[in-house]
Every structure is written in C-alpha cells, then in structure tokens.
Amino acid sequence: MAKRILVVEDEPRVLEVIKKRLEVAGHHVITAVDGAEGFELAKSENPDLIVLDLMLPKKDGYDVCWELKHDPLYKPIPILMLTARTQDREIERGMKSGADGYMMKPFDGKVLVDRIAELLQKVDEESIIEKGEKEDGYL
C-alpha cells in the first residue's frame, strides 16, 4: 500500500533523486526545501514517514526532529535522518533528537528505499500489536 512520505531536503538534485526513487517504489511524496516548511508540512500533512536532512535553511533537522518527537500528535511518525554529517557525535545528536534511523550521504537509492520499508513495516507491526491489545482490553 502506498504511503505518504515527506522529504525535507534543500539540495534540488538530491531531493529529485529521492522523490523519483520513492515514487517508483509506489509512495506518494511530499517535499519541502527548508526546515520550517518541513515542520509545517509534517503537522498539516501528517505523513507516514519523514526523510529529513540535517543541514537545512531556516530550521535545522535536529530541531525539526526534536519538536515533532516531543509532540504526542507527531511522535509516532518515523523520521529517517539523511545527512552528510558522519561524525559519531552528529549521529548521537540525531538519535537523541528522536530520529528512528540515520543514513549517510552519498546514499544508495535501493538501500534508502529498503530502509524506509523497514521503518514503515515496524510502525505497521506496532500498530497491529496495539490494536490487538486494545481489543483484548489491555489498553
């Protein structure tokens, strides 16, 4: 089933590559070119997953991620950080801000699509478990 994916990336060529890859994989893609626009689209569009660059104009990816993950309405949306920042402290900061995954640029398009599929499957599985617990009276 097609999922709605928000891609927040300020490099036009990278954004287009990601968009085409995800569309070929059957997803509906929403795009933003800066952190502020990405944050607003995340709230208004409520995507199934967000691919988020870190180095963005107006609001960096760390702030976007942290703000979304600390709001109960948007916390369940998986966020995959995609960045050229490769130092351990940058990765740790990304994960502490609430990211569900972290990929380095340059990236392999197939690996990106596979990683997104893994994150989406995890959310679907958690949703099924939660639904079952509610029906059984555990929640």
Secondary structure, 3 states (H helix, E strand, C coil): CCCEEEEECCCHHHHHHHHHHHHHCCCEEEEECCHHHHHHHHHHHCCCEEEECCCCCCCCHHHHHHHHHCCCCCCCCCEEEEECCCCHHHHHHHHHCCCCEEEECCCCHHHHHHHHHHHHHHHHHHHHHHHHHHHCCCC
